[in-house]
């Protein structure tokens, strides 16, 4: 039995029994067998047609850790077939609303006083509820309308137990199933654990909001709610209440006096700035986490999950879009080679993938949902696994593409990419970016300058000790190389000093 196969501490045994009972209730024994976790159960090849739906329902029943796992798997179009992705994308973290009396003690401890004293008005009736937190409205003494995001009591121990169990299940699956090893099951669970624990600490979400607000401080079209840190902590976050319209359909926006075309253009500019310039993006930009405001502005909400794009990845994403737009299969193949997590794939296979994608999408409109929707089946067919940091980015881009296409049917990113080109160049040439690089270069050259006399003496001693075995030409060549390095170091020092002085 699986229950006996997993070594768990006594505190986790009751939770493990719940997990096994839930899996049996939803008929997931065959899935456990397929993963090599319980081979004594049903025939692993006899997969029922509704297994994806059963799995989603079981995950929702088991709670937030399993929901988050399913949401992560929903980004893995390179690993799972469309019917699984479609089902897992429906995962939600709705939960029953708790009477405020069950939250009162925790809220008072976080505030240091009763909410009736901290706020001019506090609504005991919840505004919304999810598996991790419940939301209530209130007003500050100065009249500012705010919402309180309150962590559910007792949720952390349950989630930590689930993460421990998932870690052991992943290790068992990798030990018995080659597909689980290829997918990196243990790594996925480690990443899940990191993300879950970060989201449980609401100060992380508050800092994410502050960073994104700073990223768009000069763009009045973007609104990020202010965090009221004097009332916020790990278990409670207080932020401005934003009243807006979710971007679900064009008719609702028009009725609110908002231009769907302007919102689509703004949304495209925002996502490109986040991913290609700032390197920091909203990891879950579905309509429930976006609000459209008068003046065709967009508010970004629920910032617990933030993705990061390194400078190198930004250049690769730009190369990817250029390859599609310019019908350049060689550039596309080169970029996808850099993205692959699989080291033993022959370059010809990447070229074949690129040729197929260019044949379908090259030179046309940049419709990311369609392009990435074609990429993932081809990657599965070729057994190519992408590096993990790309998956959240792709998921966010597909989500935004779907949202904006829903309110503006002829939307595509091509026009936005052309608008973004000048901003990307401007960001690359920004003085603050080059001043940081110049400072780092100056520090490195300063260190090299300190080491230079020692390196020259060591080189001289080495040449003297080996001059009997070196020809005159060899000694002269060594001296020329050394002199060249010294001259280059001196020249670079001069350049670094000049740049530093120029940029202040």
C-alpha positions in Angstrom: 0.0 0.0 0.0 1.1 3.5 -0.7 0.3 4.6 2.8 3.0 2.2 4.1 5.5 3.0 1.4 5.9 6.7 2.4 8.0 7.3 5.5 6.3 10.2 7.3 6.5 11.7 10.7 3.6 10.9 13.0 2.3 14.5 12.6 1.8 13.9 8.8 0.2 10.5 8.9 -3.4 11.8 9.3 -2.9 14.2 6.4 -1.5 11.4 4.3 -4.5 9.2 5.0 -6.7 12.1 3.9 -4.8 12.4 0.6 -5.0 8.7 -0.1 -8.7 8.7 0.7 -9.3 11.6 -1.6 -7.4 10.0 -4.4 -9.5 6.8 -4.1 -12.7 8.8 -3.9 -12.0 10.5 -7.2 -10.8 7.2 -8.8 -7.2 8.3 -9.1 -5.7 4.9 -8.2 -4.8 4.4 -11.9 -2.9 7.7 -12.0 -0.9 6.6 -9.0 -0.1 3.4 -10.7 0.8 5.2 -13.9 3.4 7.3 -11.9 4.8 4.1 -10.4 3.6 5.1 -6.9 1.2 2.2 -6.3 1.8 -0.6 -8.9 -0.4 -3.0 -7.0 -3.5 -1.0 -8.0 -5.3 -0.9 -11.4 -3.9 -1.4 -14.8 -1.9 1.8 -15.4 -2.7 1.6 -19.2 -6.4 1.7 -18.6 -6.7 5.5 -18.3 -10.4 6.7 -18.0 -11.3 9.4 -20.5 -12.3 11.8 -17.6 -9.1 11.4 -15.6 -8.0 15.1 -16.1 -11.4 16.3 -14.7 -11.1 13.9 -11.8 -7.6 15.0 -11.0 -8.7 18.7 -11.0 -11.6 18.0 -8.7 -9.3 16.0 -6.3 -6.8 18.8 -6.2 -9.5 21.4 -5.4 -10.8 19.1 -2.6 -7.3 18.7 -1.1 -6.6 22.4 -0.8 -4.2 25.2 -1.7 -0.9 23.3 -2.1 -2.5 20.9 -4.5 -4.3 23.7 -6.4 -1.0 25.5 -6.7 0.6 22.3 -8.0 -2.1 21.9 -10.6 -1.7 25.6 -11.6 2.0 25.1 -12.1 1.4 21.9 -14.2 -1.1 24.0 -16.3 1.9 26.0 -17.5 3.7 22.8 -18.7 2.3 22.7 -22.2 5.7 21.2 -23.1 4.9 18.2 -21.0 1.2 17.7 -20.8 -1.3 17.2 -23.6 -4.0 19.9 -24.3 -6.9 18.1 -22.5 -4.9 18.1 -19.3 -3.8 21.8 -19.7 -7.4 22.8 -20.4 -8.7 21.1 -17.3 -5.9 22.2 -14.9 -6.4 25.8 -16.1 -9.9 25.7 -14.5 -8.4 25.1 -11.0 -9.5 27.8 -8.6 -8.8 28.4 -4.9 -12.3 29.4 -3.8 -13.2 28.5 -0.2 -16.0 29.0 2.2 -16.2 32.4 3.9 -15.3 32.3 7.6 -17.3 34.4 10.2 -15.0 37.2 11.3 -15.1 36.0 14.8 -12.9 33.1 13.7 -10.4 35.7 12.4 -10.7 38.3 15.1 -7.9 37.1 17.4 -5.4 36.8 14.6 -6.3 40.2 13.2 -6.1 41.9 16.6 -2.7 40.3 17.2 -1.4 41.6 13.8 -2.8 45.1 14.3 -1.9 45.4 18.0 -5.5 46.7 18.6 -9.1 45.8 17.6 -10.0 46.7 14.0 -12.7 49.0 15.3 -9.9 51.1 16.8 -7.5 51.0 13.9 -10.1 51.8 11.3 -12.8 54.4 10.9 -15.0 51.7 9.4 -14.5 47.9 9.3 -16.9 45.5 7.4 -17.2 42.2 9.2 -18.9 40.7 6.2 -16.1 39.4 3.9 -15.7 40.9 0.4 -14.1 37.7 -1.0 -12.6 34.4 0.2 -9.9 32.0 -1.2 -8.1 29.0 0.1 -5.2 31.1 1.6 -6.9 34.3 2.6 -10.1 36.2 3.2 -10.7 39.8 2.2 -12.6 42.5 4.1 -13.2 46.2 3.3 -12.5 49.0 5.7 -11.7 52.8 5.8 -8.7 54.5 7.4 -9.2 57.4 9.8 -8.4 59.8 7.0 -11.2 58.3 4.9 -9.0 56.2 2.5 -10.9 53.1 1.4 -8.8 49.9 1.9 -9.1 46.2 1.9 -7.6 43.8 4.5 -6.2 40.5 3.2 -6.2 38.1 6.2 -4.5 34.8 6.2 -6.7 31.9 7.2 -5.8 30.6 10.7 -4.0 27.3 11.0 -3.3 27.0 7.2 0.5 27.1 7.4 1.0 23.7 9.2 -1.4 21.9 6.8 0.4 23.4 3.8 3.8 22.5 5.2 2.7 18.9 5.7 1.3 18.7 2.2 4.7 20.0 0.8 6.6 17.3 2.8 4.2 14.6 1.4 4.5 15.9 -2.1 8.3 15.9 -1.8 8.3 12.2 -0.9 5.8 11.3 -3.6 8.0 13.2 -6.2 11.1 11.3 -5.0 9.3 8.0 -5.3 7.9 8.8 -8.7 11.4 9.7 -10.0 12.8 6.5 -8.6 10.3 4.3 -10.4 9.2 6.3 -13.5 11.4 7.6 -16.3 8.8 10.2 -17.4 8.7 11.7 -13.8 12.5 12.0 -14.0 12.4 13.7 -17.4 9.7 16.1 -16.1 11.8 16.9 -13.0 9.0 16.0 -10.5 11.2 16.7 -7.5 12.4 20.0 -8.8 8.8 21.1 -9.6 7.8 20.3 -6.0 10.8 22.3 -4.6 9.8 25.3 -6.7 6.2 24.9 -5.5 7.3 24.8 -1.9 9.4 28.0 -2.4 6.5 29.8 -4.1 3.9 28.7 -1.5 5.9 29.8 1.5 6.6 33.1 -0.2 2.9 33.7 -0.8 2.0 32.7 2.8 4.1 35.7 3.9 2.1 38.7 2.8 5.1 41.1 3.3 6.5 39.5 0.1 3.3 40.5 -1.9 3.6 44.0 -0.4 7.2 44.4 -1.5 6.2 43.1 -5.0 3.6 45.8 -5.2 6.1 48.5 -4.2 8.6 47.3 -6.8 6.0 47.2 -9.6 4.7 50.6 -8.7 8.2 52.0 -8.9 8.7 50.3 -12.3 5.7 52.2 -13.6 6.1 55.4 -11.6 6.3 57.5 -14.8 3.3 55.7 -16.6 0.0 57.1 -15.3 -1.9 54.4 -17.2 -0.7 51.8 -14.6 -2.1 51.7 -11.1 -0.7 49.5 -8.3 -2.5 49.8 -5.0 -0.6 51.4 -2.1 0.4 49.1 0.7 -0.3 50.6 4.2 2.7 49.1 6.0 1.8 50.5 9.4 -1.0 47.9 9.5 0.6 45.1 7.4 2.5 42.0 8.5 3.1 38.4 7.6 -0.5 37.4 8.2 -2.3 40.6 7.3 -2.0 43.1 4.4 -3.8 46.4 4.2 -3.9 48.1 0.8 -5.9 50.7 -1.1 -9.3 49.5 -2.4 -9.5 49.8 -6.2 -12.9 50.1 -7.8 -12.8 49.1 -11.4 -14.1 46.8 -14.2 -12.5 43.4 -14.9 -11.5 43.1 -18.6 -13.8 40.2 -19.4 -15.7 41.7 -22.4 -15.8 44.8 -24.5 -19.5 45.6 -23.8 -19.0 46.0 -20.1 -16.0 48.2 -20.6 -17.9 50.5 -23.0 -20.8 50.8 -20.6 -18.3 52.0 -18.0 -16.9 54.6 -20.4 -13.7 52.7 -21.0 -12.3 52.2 -24.5 -11.5 48.5 -25.2 -9.0 49.3 -27.9 -7.1 51.7 -25.7 -7.1 49.1 -22.9 -5.8 46.5 -25.2 -3.0 48.8 -26.4 -2.2 49.7 -22.8 -2.2 46.1 -21.6 0.2 45.1 -24.4 2.6 48.0 -23.6 2.5 47.0 -19.9 3.3 43.4 -20.5 6.1 44.2 -22.9 7.6 46.7 -20.5 7.4 44.2 -17.7 9.0 41.4 -19.6 11.5 43.1 -21.9 12.5 46.2 -20.0 11.9 45.9 -16.3 12.5 42.2 -16.0 9.7 41.8 -13.5 6.1 40.7 -14.4 2.8 39.7 -12.9 2.8 36.0 -12.9 -1.0 35.5 -13.0 -2.6 38.3 -15.0 -6.1 36.8 -15.5 -9.1 39.1 -15.6 -9.7 38.7 -11.8 -6.3 40.2 -11.1 -6.8 43.2 -13.5 -9.1 46.1 -13.3 -9.9 48.7 -15.9 -10.3 52.3 -14.6 -11.6 55.6 -16.0 -9.1 57.2 -18.3 -8.3 53.8 -19.8 -6.0 52.9 -17.0 -5.2 49.3 -15.7 -4.8 48.3 -12.1 -2.6 45.3 -11.2 -3.9 43.3 -8.2 -3.0 40.1 -6.3 0.8 40.3 -6.7 1.8 37.3 -4.7 3.3 35.6 -7.8 5.9 37.7 -9.6 8.1 36.3 -12.4 11.6 37.6 -13.2 13.3 37.8 -16.6 17.1 38.0 -16.6 18.8 40.4 -19.1 19.9 37.4 -21.1 16.3 36.0 -21.3 15.0 39.4 -22.4 17.4 39.4 -25.3 16.3 35.8 -26.2 12.6 36.7 -26.0 13.3 39.6 -28.4 15.2 37.3 -30.7 12.3 34.8 -30.6 9.7 37.5 -31.6 12.0 38.9 -34.3 12.6 35.4 -35.7 8.8 34.9 -36.0 8.1 38.3 -37.4 11.0 38.2 -39.9 10.6 34.5 -40.8 14.1 33.6 -39.7 14.2 29.9 -38.8 17.9 29.9 -38.1 17.5 32.6 -35.4 14.5 30.7 -34.0 16.4 27.4 -33.8 19.3 29.1 -32.1 17.0 30.7 -29.5 15.1 27.4 -28.8 18.4 25.6 -28.4 19.3 28.0 -25.6 15.9 27.5 -24.0 16.1 23.7 -23.9 16.6 21.9 -20.6 17.6 18.8 -22.5 21.3 18.7 -23.4 21.4 15.7 -25.7 19.1 17.1 -28.5 20.7 17.2 -31.9 20.7 20.8 -33.4 19.0 19.4 -36.5 15.9 18.7 -34.4 15.7 22.3 -33.2 16.0 23.4 -36.8 13.2 21.1 -37.8 11.0 22.5 -35.0 11.9 26.1 -36.1 11.1 25.3 -39.8 7.6 24.0 -38.9 6.9 27.1 -36.7 8.1 29.6 -39.3 6.0 27.8 -42.0 2.9 28.3 -39.8 3.5 31.7 -38.3 6.4 33.4 -39.9 6.0 36.9 -41.3 2.4 37.3 -40.0 0.8 38.8 -37.0 2.4 38.0 -33.7 -0.3 36.0 -32.0 1.5 34.5 -29.0 -1.3 32.2 -27.9 -1.5 30.5 -31.3 2.3 30.4 -31.7 3.0 29.0 -28.2 0.0 26.7 -28.6 1.8 25.2 -31.6 5.2 25.1 -29.9 4.2 22.9 -27.0 2.8 19.9 -28.9 5.9 19.9 -31.1 8.2 20.0 -28.1 6.3 17.1 -26.6 6.6 15.2 -29.8 10.4 15.9 -29.9 10.7 15.2 -26.2 12.3 18.6 -25.6 11.8 20.1 -22.1 12.1 23.8 -21.6 14.0 25.5 -18.8 11.6 26.2 -15.9 12.0 30.0 -15.7 10.5 30.3 -19.2 7.2 28.5 -18.3 5.8 31.2 -16.0 6.7 33.8 -18.6 5.0 31.9 -21.4 1.9 31.3 -19.2 1.6 35.0 -18.4 2.0 36.0 -22.0 -0.6 33.5 -23.2 -3.0 34.7 -20.4 -2.6 38.4 -21.3 -2.9 37.6 -25.0 -6.2 35.8 -24.3 -7.5 38.7 -22.1 -6.7 41.4 -24.6 -8.0 39.4 -27.6 -11.2 38.9 -25.7 -11.9 42.6 -25.5 -10.3 43.5 -28.9 -10.7 40.6 -31.3 -8.2 41.9 -33.9 -5.5 42.5 -31.3 -2.0 41.2 -31.9 1.3 42.0 -30.3 3.1 43.0 -33.6 2.0 46.7 -33.3 2.9 46.8 -29.6 6.3 45.2 -30.3 7.1 48.0 -32.8 6.1 50.6 -30.3 8.2 48.9 -27.6 11.3 48.9 -29.8 12.2 52.6 -29.0 11.6 52.0 -25.3 13.8 49.0 -25.3 16.6 50.9 -27.0 16.1 53.8 -24.6 16.3 51.4 -21.6 19.5 49.9 -23.0 21.1 53.4 -23.3 19.8 54.7 -20.0 22.6 56.4 -17.9 21.7 54.6 -14.8 22.2 51.2 -16.5 25.6 52.2 -17.9 26.7 53.9 -14.7 26.2 50.6 -12.8 28.2 48.7 -15.4 30.9 51.3 -15.4 31.1 51.2 -11.6 31.4 47.4 -11.7 34.1 47.6 -14.4 36.0 50.2 -12.5 36.0 48.0 -9.4 37.2 45.0 -11.3 40.0 47.1 -13.0 40.9 48.6 -9.7 41.4 45.0 -8.4 43.4 44.1 -11.5 45.6 47.2 -10.9 46.3 46.1 -7.4 47.3 42.6 -8.7 49.2 43.8 -11.7 52.7 44.3 -10.1 52.4 40.8 -8.5 51.4 39.3 -11.8 54.3 41.0 -13.7 56.8 39.7 -11.1 55.4 36.2 -11.2 55.5 36.2 -15.0 59.1 37.4 -15.0 60.2 34.7 -12.5 58.4 32.1 -14.6 60.2 33.3 -17.8 63.6 33.3 -16.1 63.1 29.8 -14.7 62.1 28.5 -18.1 64.3 30.6 -20.4 66.6 27.7 -21.1 63.7 25.8 -22.7 62.2 28.7 -24.5 63.4 30.1 -27.8 64.1 33.8 -28.2 61.0 34.0 -30.4 58.9 32.4 -27.7 60.1 34.8 -25.0 59.4 37.8 -27.3 55.9 36.5 -28.0 55.2 36.0 -24.3 56.4 39.6 -23.6 54.2 41.0 -26.4 51.2 39.2 -25.0 51.9 40.4 -21.5 52.4 44.0 -22.8 49.2 43.8 -24.7 47.3 42.8 -21.6 48.8 45.6 -19.6 48.0 48.1 -22.3 44.5 46.9 -22.6 44.0 47.1 -18.8 45.3 50.7 -18.8 43.1 51.7 -21.7 40.0 50.1 -20.2 40.8 51.9 -16.9 40.9 55.2 -18.8 37.6 54.4 -20.5 35.9 53.3 -17.2 37.1 56.5 -15.5 35.9 58.7 -18.4 32.5 57.0 -18.5 32.1 57.2 -14.7 32.9 60.9 -14.8 30.6 61.5 -17.7 27.7 59.7 -16.0 28.4 61.3 -12.6 
